[in-house]
Every structure is written in C-alpha cells, then in structure tokens.
Amino acid sequence: MSSHQNPEGSTRIVAGQTAKPKRKRALGIGIAAGLVALIAGGAAVASNLNRGTEAQPAAAVAAAPAAELKLGYFGNVTHAPALVGVKEGFIAKSLGGTKLSTQVFNAGPAAIEALNAGAIDATYIGPNPAINSFVKSQGESVSIIAGAAAGGAQLVVKPEISSAAELKGKTLSTPQLGGTQDVALRAWLAGQGYKTNTDGSGDVAINPTENAQTLKLFQDGKLDGAWLPEPWASRLVLQAGAKVLVDEKDLWDGSLTGKPGEFPTTILIVNKKFAAEHPDTVKALLKGHAESVKWLNSAAADEKSTVINAALKDASGAELKPDVIERSLKNIVFTVDPLAGAYKKLLQDGVDAGTTKQADINGIFDLTALNSVTAETGGDKVSAAGLGKD
C-alpha cells in the first residue's frame, strides 16, 4: 500500500501497495522504545538505590494515557461511526490530552498491515481481516473491542444477470483479497456450486479492485458485478445501472446473532500491546465511539447526511449525491455490538475461501472496556459469545 496526504491532515492508504517507509518508521519506533525501556530500567534501579521503596512501579508508568492515538478507518458509509466521530470531534474530545491522528484506508488487509507495522494503533475494519490477523499471530496481534456497523453489503450485477446460474465465466470484484466482502462473495459462490481461487481463476473470476476503480470498470463494461459495502453498492446501482442480485442481510436469519438480517460489517479493533500499555486511552476511544454511534441513531436524516458527506469529503476528497447517501443509510444499522455469535461462521467462510486457516479464535474479543462505558450510560451489556472477555 502507499500513502498520500489529504488536505485535512489525514493520510489516504491505497490497498495493494507496500508502505515500506511505515515499516522503517515502526522499526525506528521499536528501537527507540527499546532504548527508552533500557534507560527507564536503569533509572528505576538508581531510584531504588537512592530512595528505597519510593520508586514508582514500571507498570504504573506503562498504564499512563498515550501521547498519541493513531486511528484508521475507511471512506465508506459503513464506517460512519469513525467518520462522524472524527468530524464532530467526539473521539478527540474523549481522548482529552491524547493527540488523535488518522489514516484512511480502502480495505481491511491494508489496514491490518499498517496496524501490525505500528503505523496505527487502532482501526475500524471488517471482521474477516481481524480474524485473519488474530489467527496468523496466534492471538497476539489484535483485540476486537466494539462493533460499529451491521449490514450494508450487496452483490450488484449487470441488469441482464438474473440468477446465480448465470455467473459462470463472469468476472466480479471485491475491495481486496481476504477482506470481509471478498470472503462473503467466495463463501456465497461456493454455496452455489462454484469454485473460486485466490489467483482469480475458477468458475467465476474474482478480481479484488479498489472501490472507485470498480465503479469505473463496471461503467466501462469490464466487470459483470461486485460484492461491495456502502456507499459503493448504492453507487453502482444508482450511477451505473447495476441491480442487486444478493443483499447479504437476506443470508443471516438471526440464529447466530439474535438479530435477523444483521451481520457484522464494521468493528473496532486495537493493537493488543497498545491496549495493555494504555487502557485508559482505549476506554476514552470507546467513549467517543459510543457517542458517535448514539449520534448516528438519533440525528435527523438531513443532519446525518450532511455530516457524513462532509466527513467523506475530508477522507476521500468527494461527497456523495443525496440519493446515494439515503439508500446507503437505509441498509445499515449502527451498533456497538460486534455480533460475536457470527464469528465462528465468518472464520469458516474464510477457511473455505482459502484466505485464512482453521484455528481457535477464543480470546479474540475484549469487551470489558466497552461494557464499562455502556454501564456508565445505562446501556445493555454486550456479549463476547464465549470468544473472549466481556
């Protein structure tokens, strides 16, 4: 992935390219942190010698609020809690003295790469890249700390395609290989009897493509369809003449989540090491996040559209037409519940798609800080469904 500066000071990350400078910076930070730790260790010894039991425990220092929180999110309507939280200042206000910096991504795997490289500390993301990172790191990389959005993903196709049987030999796209919509498409196609491969071969070709390029390729007749999050599904329907072949909400009957039609689309995750060192900062982030979700569920439709559009312009440089915003918002539920009951199925879908491996995902959730925040406001406790702490 590569990064490009945006006018508002955030950074735009394009999927599929490598951010080598970020890794070098992360390495430098790691070396510096190591030196700081050594110096701090020496200082602690000296302090103990000079002042006996008056030395401050190292753990107390580590638990201090972070000087900076680097937060990732996407320029999608499904990331409205992040868009609104940043634009309206809910997150920055909640963080207090901790500086908030942001980076904007196109898809989950690119955000995970940045998180693992130390370029960001937390990110809004789809569930499958989070699962994949947790599996690859044997549970050491990330924790899911909240939900953000449910629903808002569709398979849209050329008008002449009217059934799954007509997809053989066709070319479809998703935002990025291994992303949540990519896994959902591959799992659905497998259920229709089609074989797909991660190299793009198979009964149906899947070409992971950046969302804006997908719109152009579809308009140019070079794609037959795409499984996309909002607002991109709506843009293809309203601006390029696509039609909905599959609305993903119809595939979730509520038996796993307890909420028919709802499935996790966007969640909030944090680097485990950062969370361990700065628990107060993580809780502050969650307070701002919860305030943003509350605002989205209570604001008037016109105000909501205006704020989201202004935030999208900051994030991606362009606003959406009113009909696109309206259609997108009708397909999304904003919630702090990550719908943990869906995750074993999501893992299996990733295994079947060839983008992850079978593993135990117990421990992937840490909802203790979220439930502390919701308890303070009289909200309901959110369940980890036996896959972590709640």
N, C-alpha and C positions, 0 to 999 in steps of 0.2 A: 504494500500500500504506500501511497505518497501523500504528503500533507501540503495544503495550500491555505494561506492565511485569508480569513474573511474580514470584512470591514469592522465587525463588532468585536474583534479580538479573539474569537473562537477559531478553531482550526478544522478545516474540512479534510476528512480522510477518505480516499478513494480505494475501494476494495481491489484486491488482486495484485497490488504492488507492495514492495517491501520498504518499510521505514527504517533503513539502516541507521540514519542519524539518531533515531529514537533509541535504538539498542545501545549505541555508543554512549548516549546520554544516560541511559539506565545503568550501564556498566560503570560510568563515572560516578553516578549517584551511589551505586553499590560500594565502590572503592572508598568514596568519601565517608559513607555511613560506617564502613568497617574501621576507618581511621578514627572517626568520632567515637565509636564504641571502645576502641583501644585506649584512646585518650581519657574517655569517661571512666573506664575501668581503673586506669592509673590514678585519676583524680579521686575516685571513691576510696582506693587504698590509702592515699595520702590523707584524705579527710578522716578516715577511721583512725589512722595513727595519731592525728593531731587532735581530734575531737571525740574519740571513743565512739559512743553509741549515738552521737548526734548526726552521723552521716545519713543522708536521705537515701532510702532504698532505690535501687535501679528500676524496679518495677513501677514505682510511683512516677518516675521520670518518663518511662515508656508510655504510660497511660495518659499523658497530657494531650490536650487537643492538638490536632495537626496545624502546622503553619499554613498549609495549603491543601485543598482537596481538588484533585483533577478528575473531572466528571465527563463521561462520554454519553452520547445519545445520537439518535438518527433524526434526519429531517423528514419524518413521517408523522402522519396524524396519529398513528398508533403509539407514538412517543409524546403525545400531548402533555402528560404529566411533567415530563422533562422540559418541553418547550415552554409551557406556562410557568413552571417552577423557576426557570431561569429568567424569562421575560418579565414576569411580575415581581421578581425578587424574593419569592417565598423561600427558596433554598439559601440564597446568600444571607438573608436576614436571620434565618435559623442558625446558620453557621457562625454568626457573630464575628469574632476576630479571626476566624479561619478564612483565608482567601479562597474564592471559588474561581477556578479556570475550567474551560470547557473545550471539548473536541467533538466534531460532528462526523459521523460515520455513515456509510452506505448500507452495511450489513454486518451481521454478528461475528463471523470469523475474523474480520479485520479488527473489530473492537476487542475481541479476546486476545489477539496478537499484541495489541497495544497494552492491554491490562497486564499480560504476562511479561511484557518488556519493561514495565514500570513507567510507561508514558502516561497512564491514567491509573487512578486508584479505585474507581467505581464506574459502573456504566449501566445504562438502560439497554436492554438486549432481549432477543428472543430466547426461549428456553433451551432449544437444542444446542446452540454453541456453548451455553453454560454447562449443560450436561456433558458435552464432549470434553470441555476443559477439565471438569471435575474428574472424569474417567481417566483421561490421559495423565493427570497429575496424581492419581491415586488419592484424590480427596484433599490435596494440599493447596490448590490454587484459589478457588473462589467459594463464596457462600452466597446463596440466594437469600436476600434479606426482606424482599417485599414483592408483591405484584404491582403492575401498573395499568395494564390494559388486557381485556379479553375480547376475542372476536376480531373482525376486521381483516379477513384474508379470504381471497376468492381465486378460483381458476377461471380466467376470462379468455375467450377464444374468438376466432373469426366467426361471423354470423352464420356461415354455411355449415359449421360443425354443430351437430345437434345431439351427439351421444359419444360415450367413451369408445364405442366400437369404431368411430371414425378417426381416432387419434393415431392409429398405427402408421408409422412412417412420417409422422408430423414432427415439427420442431417447436419445443416450448422453452420458456426461460423461467428462471428464478433469480432473486437478488444475488445469491452467492452460494457456491457449493458448501453443503453442510449447514447452511442457515436453516431457520425454522420453516420457512416456506418451501425451501428445497427438499427438506426431509418429508414434509407433508405431501408434496406432489409425488415424490418417489413411492411413498407408502401407499398413496391412493392408487397410483398406476399399477403397483404390484397386486393390489386387491382386484383390479380389473383384468388381471392375467397378463400384464405387460412386463417385460424385463427391461430394466434400465441400468446403465453403467455410469460410474463417476467420470469416465473419459468422454461421455457424450454419445457413446454408441448404444445399441439396443433397439428394441421395438419402437420406442419413442425417444428421440434425441432431446436431451435437456442441456441447454447452453446457459449456465449462470452468467448474468449480464447486469451491469449497473442499471438502476431503475430508469433513469432518464433515457439511456440508450435503448432500453426495452420499448419504451413508448415510441421512439423514432423508428426502430426496426419494425415494430408492428404496423405503424402508419405506412412504412415503405413496402409492406407485404413480405418482409423477410422472416417473420415469425408467425406461427399459427396460434399462439396463445402464451399465457404466462400465469403462474400462481404467485400472487402479489399481495402485500399488505396495503392498507390505505395510507395515502390517497391514490396510490398507483393503480389499483384495480378500478377505482372510480374514474381516473383519468383515461384509462384505455376504453372504458365503456362510453363515457360522455364526450371524449375528444377524438377517439379513433374508431368508434363504431363497433367495439367488441361486445360480446354478450357473455353473461355468466353461465358457465357450464356446471360449476360446483361452487356453492357457498359453504365454506368449511364449517360454519356453525351447524349445518344440517348433518354433519358426521359425528357430532357429540350429543349423545342423548341424555347426559346428566348422570349416568350411572357411576362415573369416576369423579366428577367434580361436584355433584349435587346440584348443579345449575344447568339445566338443559340449554344447549346452544352456546354455552360459554366454554372457551378453551384458552389457555394462556398464550398470549401473543407477545406481550412485553412484560419483562420483570426487571427488578433492580438487583444487581449483584455487586459484591465488593471483594477486593483482594483480601484474602484471609490474614495475611501478615499485617496489612494496614489496619484491618478491623481489630486485631489483637493489640496493636500498639496505640490505637486511637479510638476506643469505644465511644467516648463522648462525641467525637466528630461524626461517627456513624449514626448515633442516635439523633444528632442535630440534622443530618442529612435526611433521615427518615421523617422528622417533624416537618421539614419543608416539603418533602414529597407528599406526606399525608395532607398537608394544607393545599397543595396543588390539586390533588385528586378531589378533595372536598369542593374546591372552587369549580372544577370542571363539572361536577354533579349538581351544582346549584346555580351557576351563572346563566343568565338569559342567553338564548341561542345566538342573537346578534353579537353580543359582547364576546361570547366564546369564540365565534368565528373570527372576529376582528383581532383578538389577542393571538389566537393560534396562527392566523395568517401573517401577522407582524413577526411572530417568532420564527415562522418558516422562512420568511424573507431574510431574517438575520442568519439563519442556519444554512440555507441553500441558495439564497440570492433571488428567490422568486416567490411570489404569492400564488395562491390558488383561486380559481374562479368560484363564486359563491355556490354554484350548483355542485361543484366537486367537494367543497367543504361540507355542505349539507348532507350529501349522500354518504360521505365517509363517516361522519359522526353518527349517523343512524345505524351503522354496522358495528360500532364499538361500545363496550362497557368499560368504564374506568373504575378500577378497584385496587385496593392494596393487597387483596387476597391473591397469592400466586397460583391458587387452584392446584395444590400439591398432589391431589389424588390423580392427576393426569400424567405424572412424570414417569411412572413405570412404562406406560404406553408410549410416551414420547421417546424414552430410551430404546424400547424395542423397535419403534419406527426407524430410529437412527441406525440400529444394528441391521435391520432388513434393507435399509437404503445403502449400506456399505460406508457410512460416514462416521460411525463410531463402533466400539466393540462392547460386547456384553460385559456388564460389571455390576457391582453392588453400589448403589447410589445413596445408601443410608448415610446421613450426615451432610447432604447437600444443602439443607435448609438450616438457617439460624434466624428464627423469627422472634427471638427473645426481646430484642430492642424494639422491633415493630409492635409487639404486644404490650410492651411498656408504654409506648407512645399512644396506642389506641386506648389503653386502660385509663390514661390521664384525661382522655376526651370522652370517656364513656362508651367507646366502641366495643364491638364484639371481638373475642379472641380469635386469632387466625391459626388454623391447624397446619402442621407440617406433615400430616398424614403418615406419621411413623418414619419419616425420612430425615429426621433431624430434630433440632431443639425448637420448641415453641413456648 
